[in-house]
Amino acid sequence: MQTAAKIAIGIVGLLHVYFLILEMFLWTKPAGLRAFGLTPDRAEASKVLAANQGLYNGFLAAGLFWSISLGRDGVDVAFFFLFCVIIAGFYGAATASRKILYVQAIPGLIALLIMHL
């Protein structure tokens, strides 16, 4: 796998670590409230669901980092996890917030394109 692809995949992985932190640990804190436009009451009521969502983002990050660690043998793994990121991003944009398209799906798509250059 080329260096540019590894960097792009790493960036997408780091974004998902950030999402994990926001959703699992900062959901009811000021940073989480700002990021997701929540009231304290709504955040408190949905924090278990957010933590579950954050865990899934952590799995995506782990898969992306794993693909990088495999070198050339990680291309198929990277493709699978980037495809998951992109589909989740489109679904989130359609059902939750259009912002998800820009912070999740588009970076995943860019990394996938760079990987195939």
Buried (B, 14 or more C-beta within 10 A) or exposed (E): BEEEBBEBBBBBBEBBBBBBBBBBBBBBEEEBBEBBEBEEEEBEEBBEEBBEBBEBBBEBBBBBBBBBEEEEEBBEBBBEBBEBBBEBBBEBBEEEEEEBBEBBBBBBBBBBEBBEE
